[in-house]
């Protein structure tokens, strides 16, 4: 399998195969070299003899001898000349060692043989592109349409530069394998090299490159779906590990379709079977930030969420803010600084209180100790969280190392915390407007007191109806004068003195003694329709005295039909 090399020249670079040596001279070449050396030697001897004769004729001395080193030098020169000529002839017809065309090794082959080998290799061609979880495979319907093997082989052979064969051969035997293509040299990242190289490549017209690019573009688009291509907390948080990770952040990158297409074009031209995409083929997450910079940002973010914060109400756990919850409030600035979004956290906590923590005024269903099932809503009793104060508590916990437990700040409390819609009080007074009867139970459901009552008459208007809901008793008092609303002259509509006043709706509605009511009316469930109060719960004087001694401010009062 070969991977695309985008650094290309119009002339084929060559590379080495370990252990390969230069080709040895053939027997005929050796014979020609020997004959040439012999002729040279004979010529030198004749020259030496002539020189000696001349010397004897002129000077009468001994003949001169030619030095053996000169003979050897001449012989080597002749051999080298013959070898060079042989190399020129050879590399005019065959490729240098370690040369590849379209991913096929054509070392020392003729153009015809090389073309046949390339065509054979193209038959089973398949391109695989991989990188950063992206994988795509392509197999053309007609592989032969990808390359004109004969034309390519002839073109490459014409660039062999046979007269420079000694230098080219040496480079071929010392470098890595060369991949021959029509692309040009490009600098920069691999993706930039691919884009530059693709500009000078023309695939055969028989190959449907438009169809190829459409298929590849569709694969890239599918890969990019659901990826923002940005560096943000949501995409960088690994829920399985419970922390931010670089690997998770980088999984959010988008692939650059144009660059991948360029790399694929180069690979098709060379019949390369594999493209390994590095980071340069994907969009930058954060202004070309390095992995080191992203790692520092992630480490800072992990410090903000490395806690488990437990929220409690009345000692019961009501919510847990673990790293998976806290991460949604972490943001990264343009400078990659990690901060906590307090506004977002406050809004989330407020919604939490509305949905599940606050109970004041909500509908509740409970079973009275005597078996009656009651559903009631409204009132002032229950839990009410101070969202702003809770946000401060959580912020402080986030800035503190280690796990934290926080008792939620509230503006109103109930006796117990339980599931929304259930009873969240202990001891209570149950005022049943249908039965016209009231009961006092302790937290365990024991009946402590009961009495017949006369409530307000709803037929006279809202001002005289006893309000329903779950309330908290205010401060009881003795010998109180109750006054109605003032008229235009400033005088109250009524003034009534009572001995035992136990209010639960401001200073206007409460339980009290009603000495003016007939005793029989307290045992008549319909008496309120004729002698009903202004909205208060009327009690027989003796029963009011008993109750007064058993209650205190804060006691829950449930009024219902």
Order of alpha helices (4+ residues) and beta strands (2+ residues): alpha-alpha-beta-beta-alpha-beta-beta-alpha-alpha-beta-alpha-alpha-alpha-beta-beta-alpha-alpha-beta-alpha-beta-beta-alpha-beta-beta-alpha-beta-beta-beta-alpha-beta-beta-beta-beta-beta-beta-beta-beta-beta-alpha-beta-alpha-beta
